[in-house]
């Protein structure tokens, strides 16, 4: 068997595994993030940024952390 073909096959398998793990992780994060966004007053579709590799979760966190929530926020003294 040709070593180049073996390496290409192994690389394809590795890439497939990375994509599957990314999608499973994104799906696990989308459900709770969807609920958080809805409670904060944002569209739940914002949580779909988790599907963007590497920077997607950071986009969601930045929006939730640095924007005014349309649903309002609790004041620091009240719980």
PyMOL commands that place a pseudoatom at each C-alpha (Angstrom):
pseudoatom trace, name=CA, resn=UNK, resi=1, chain=A, elem=C, hetatm=0, pos=[0.000, 0.000, 0.000]
pseudoatom trace, name=CA, resn=UNK, resi=2, chain=A, elem=C, hetatm=0, pos=[1.220, 3.455, -0.889]
pseudoatom trace, name=CA, resn=UNK, resi=3, chain=A, elem=C, hetatm=0, pos=[2.267, 5.464, 2.230]
pseudoatom trace, name=CA, resn=UNK, resi=4, chain=A, elem=C, hetatm=0, pos=[0.906, 8.713, 0.759]
pseudoatom trace, name=CA, resn=UNK, resi=5, chain=A, elem=C, hetatm=0, pos=[-2.553, 7.197, 0.274]
pseudoatom trace, name=CA, resn=UNK, resi=6, chain=A, elem=C, hetatm=0, pos=[-2.438, 5.839, 3.828]
pseudoatom trace, name=CA, resn=UNK, resi=7, chain=A, elem=C, hetatm=0, pos=[-1.592, 9.287, 5.228]
pseudoatom trace, name=CA, resn=UNK, resi=8, chain=A, elem=C, hetatm=0, pos=[-4.355, 10.944, 3.181]
pseudoatom trace, name=CA, resn=UNK, resi=9, chain=A, elem=C, hetatm=0, pos=[-6.855, 8.371, 4.422]
pseudoatom trace, name=CA, resn=UNK, resi=10, chain=A, elem=C, hetatm=0, pos=[-5.750, 8.877, 8.027]
pseudoatom trace, name=CA, resn=UNK, resi=11, chain=A, elem=C, hetatm=0, pos=[-5.983, 12.657, 7.622]
pseudoatom trace, name=CA, resn=UNK, resi=12, chain=A, elem=C, hetatm=0, pos=[-9.483, 12.377, 6.195]
pseudoatom trace, name=CA, resn=UNK, resi=13, chain=A, elem=C, hetatm=0, pos=[-10.549, 10.175, 9.095]
pseudoatom trace, name=CA, resn=UNK, resi=14, chain=A, elem=C, hetatm=0, pos=[-9.043, 12.603, 11.586]
pseudoatom trace, name=CA, resn=UNK, resi=15, chain=A, elem=C, hetatm=0, pos=[-10.797, 15.561, 9.939]
pseudoatom trace, name=CA, resn=UNK, resi=16, chain=A, elem=C, hetatm=0, pos=[-14.106, 13.683, 9.981]
pseudoatom trace, name=CA, resn=UNK, resi=17, chain=A, elem=C, hetatm=0, pos=[-13.634, 12.975, 13.688]
pseudoatom trace, name=CA, resn=UNK, resi=18, chain=A, elem=C, hetatm=0, pos=[-12.911, 16.634, 14.424]
pseudoatom trace, name=CA, resn=UNK, resi=19, chain=A, elem=C, hetatm=0, pos=[-16.041, 17.732, 12.541]
pseudoatom trace, name=CA, resn=UNK, resi=20, chain=A, elem=C, hetatm=0, pos=[-18.214, 15.202, 14.375]
pseudoatom trace, name=CA, resn=UNK, resi=21, chain=A, elem=C, hetatm=0, pos=[-16.858, 16.232, 17.789]
pseudoatom trace, name=CA, resn=UNK, resi=22, chain=A, elem=C, hetatm=0, pos=[-17.370, 19.916, 16.929]
pseudoatom trace, name=CA, resn=UNK, resi=23, chain=A, elem=C, hetatm=0, pos=[-20.983, 19.341, 15.864]
pseudoatom trace, name=CA, resn=UNK, resi=24, chain=A, elem=C, hetatm=0, pos=[-21.786, 17.278, 18.965]
pseudoatom trace, name=CA, resn=UNK, resi=25, chain=A, elem=C, hetatm=0, pos=[-20.259, 19.913, 21.245]
pseudoatom trace, name=CA, resn=UNK, resi=26, chain=A, elem=C, hetatm=0, pos=[-22.113, 22.703, 19.429]
pseudoatom trace, name=CA, resn=UNK, resi=27, chain=A, elem=C, hetatm=0, pos=[-25.416, 20.847, 19.747]
pseudoatom trace, name=CA, resn=UNK, resi=28, chain=A, elem=C, hetatm=0, pos=[-24.872, 20.350, 23.466]
pseudoatom trace, name=CA, resn=UNK, resi=29, chain=A, elem=C, hetatm=0, pos=[-24.198, 24.097, 23.872]
pseudoatom trace, name=CA, resn=UNK, resi=30, chain=A, elem=C, hetatm=0, pos=[-27.004, 25.346, 21.612]
pseudoatom trace, name=CA, resn=UNK, resi=31, chain=A, elem=C, hetatm=0, pos=[-29.890, 24.161, 23.810]
pseudoatom trace, name=CA, resn=UNK, resi=32, chain=A, elem=C, hetatm=0, pos=[-28.925, 25.940, 27.064]
pseudoatom trace, name=CA, resn=UNK, resi=33, chain=A, elem=C, hetatm=0, pos=[-27.657, 28.997, 25.185]
pseudoatom trace, name=CA, resn=UNK, resi=34, chain=A, elem=C, hetatm=0, pos=[-30.979, 29.220, 23.318]
pseudoatom trace, name=CA, resn=UNK, resi=35, chain=A, elem=C, hetatm=0, pos=[-32.826, 29.320, 26.651]
pseudoatom trace, name=CA, resn=UNK, resi=36, chain=A, elem=C, hetatm=0, pos=[-30.454, 31.918, 28.105]
pseudoatom trace, name=CA, resn=UNK, resi=37, chain=A, elem=C, hetatm=0, pos=[-30.873, 34.138, 25.042]
pseudoatom trace, name=CA, resn=UNK, resi=38, chain=A, elem=C, hetatm=0, pos=[-34.667, 33.860, 25.196]
pseudoatom trace, name=CA, resn=UNK, resi=39, chain=A, elem=C, hetatm=0, pos=[-34.721, 34.776, 28.904]
pseudoatom trace, name=CA, resn=UNK, resi=40, chain=A, elem=C, hetatm=0, pos=[-32.408, 37.724, 28.256]
pseudoatom trace, name=CA, resn=UNK, resi=41, chain=A, elem=C, hetatm=0, pos=[-34.710, 38.998, 25.503]
pseudoatom trace, name=CA, resn=UNK, resi=42, chain=A, elem=C, hetatm=0, pos=[-32.549, 38.087, 22.496]
pseudoatom trace, name=CA, resn=UNK, resi=43, chain=A, elem=C, hetatm=0, pos=[-33.483, 35.819, 19.633]
pseudoatom trace, name=CA, resn=UNK, resi=44, chain=A, elem=C, hetatm=0, pos=[-32.695, 32.211, 20.411]
pseudoatom trace, name=CA, resn=UNK, resi=45, chain=A, elem=C, hetatm=0, pos=[-31.103, 31.923, 16.977]
pseudoatom trace, name=CA, resn=UNK, resi=46, chain=A, elem=C, hetatm=0, pos=[-28.111, 33.788, 18.422]
pseudoatom trace, name=CA, resn=UNK, resi=47, chain=A, elem=C, hetatm=0, pos=[-27.065, 30.474, 19.942]
pseudoatom trace, name=CA, resn=UNK, resi=48, chain=A, elem=C, hetatm=0, pos=[-26.528, 29.046, 16.443]
pseudoatom trace, name=CA, resn=UNK, resi=49, chain=A, elem=C, hetatm=0, pos=[-23.210, 30.920, 16.375]
pseudoatom trace, name=CA, resn=UNK, resi=50, chain=A, elem=C, hetatm=0, pos=[-21.908, 27.887, 18.292]
pseudoatom trace, name=CA, resn=UNK, resi=51, chain=A, elem=C, hetatm=0, pos=[-21.812, 26.148, 14.915]
pseudoatom trace, name=CA, resn=UNK, resi=52, chain=A, elem=C, hetatm=0, pos=[-19.076, 28.547, 13.717]
pseudoatom trace, name=CA, resn=UNK, resi=53, chain=A, elem=C, hetatm=0, pos=[-15.757, 26.816, 14.426]
pseudoatom trace, name=CA, resn=UNK, resi=54, chain=A, elem=C, hetatm=0, pos=[-13.402, 28.364, 17.000]
pseudoatom trace, name=CA, resn=UNK, resi=55, chain=A, elem=C, hetatm=0, pos=[-14.924, 31.852, 17.311]
pseudoatom trace, name=CA, resn=UNK, resi=56, chain=A, elem=C, hetatm=0, pos=[-18.652, 31.060, 17.501]
pseudoatom trace, name=CA, resn=UNK, resi=57, chain=A, elem=C, hetatm=0, pos=[-18.902, 30.582, 21.288]
pseudoatom trace, name=CA, resn=UNK, resi=58, chain=A, elem=C, hetatm=0, pos=[-16.865, 33.750, 21.839]
pseudoatom trace, name=CA, resn=UNK, resi=59, chain=A, elem=C, hetatm=0, pos=[-19.302, 35.738, 19.672]
pseudoatom trace, name=CA, resn=UNK, resi=60, chain=A, elem=C, hetatm=0, pos=[-22.238, 34.505, 21.752]
pseudoatom trace, name=CA, resn=UNK, resi=61, chain=A, elem=C, hetatm=0, pos=[-20.450, 35.274, 25.027]
pseudoatom trace, name=CA, resn=UNK, resi=62, chain=A, elem=C, hetatm=0, pos=[-19.469, 38.762, 23.836]
pseudoatom trace, name=CA, resn=UNK, resi=63, chain=A, elem=C, hetatm=0, pos=[-23.020, 39.614, 22.804]
pseudoatom trace, name=CA, resn=UNK, resi=64, chain=A, elem=C, hetatm=0, pos=[-24.441, 38.391, 26.113]
pseudoatom trace, name=CA, resn=UNK, resi=65, chain=A, elem=C, hetatm=0, pos=[-21.737, 40.077, 28.176]
pseudoatom trace, name=CA, resn=UNK, resi=66, chain=A, elem=C, hetatm=0, pos=[-21.419, 43.481, 26.536]
pseudoatom trace, name=CA, resn=UNK, resi=67, chain=A, elem=C, hetatm=0, pos=[-24.839, 44.400, 25.144]
pseudoatom trace, name=CA, resn=UNK, resi=68, chain=A, elem=C, hetatm=0, pos=[-27.923, 45.751, 26.871]
pseudoatom trace, name=CA, resn=UNK, resi=69, chain=A, elem=C, hetatm=0, pos=[-30.415, 42.969, 27.443]
pseudoatom trace, name=CA, resn=UNK, resi=70, chain=A, elem=C, hetatm=0, pos=[-33.816, 43.742, 25.912]
pseudoatom trace, name=CA, resn=UNK, resi=71, chain=A, elem=C, hetatm=0, pos=[-35.441, 41.639, 28.651]
pseudoatom trace, name=CA, resn=UNK, resi=72, chain=A, elem=C, hetatm=0, pos=[-33.808, 43.732, 31.375]
pseudoatom trace, name=CA, resn=UNK, resi=73, chain=A, elem=C, hetatm=0, pos=[-31.252, 42.830, 34.004]
pseudoatom trace, name=CA, resn=UNK, resi=74, chain=A, elem=C, hetatm=0, pos=[-31.536, 42.365, 37.739]
pseudoatom trace, name=CA, resn=UNK, resi=75, chain=A, elem=C, hetatm=0, pos=[-29.831, 45.087, 39.703]
pseudoatom trace, name=CA, resn=UNK, resi=76, chain=A, elem=C, hetatm=0, pos=[-26.752, 43.922, 41.661]
pseudoatom trace, name=CA, resn=UNK, resi=77, chain=A, elem=C, hetatm=0, pos=[-28.399, 44.320, 45.079]
pseudoatom trace, name=CA, resn=UNK, resi=78, chain=A, elem=C, hetatm=0, pos=[-31.558, 42.329, 44.254]
pseudoatom trace, name=CA, resn=UNK, resi=79, chain=A, elem=C, hetatm=0, pos=[-31.660, 38.555, 43.965]
for i in range(1, 79): cmd.bond("trace and resi %d" % i, "trace and resi %d" % (i + 1))
show_as sticks, trace
zoom trace
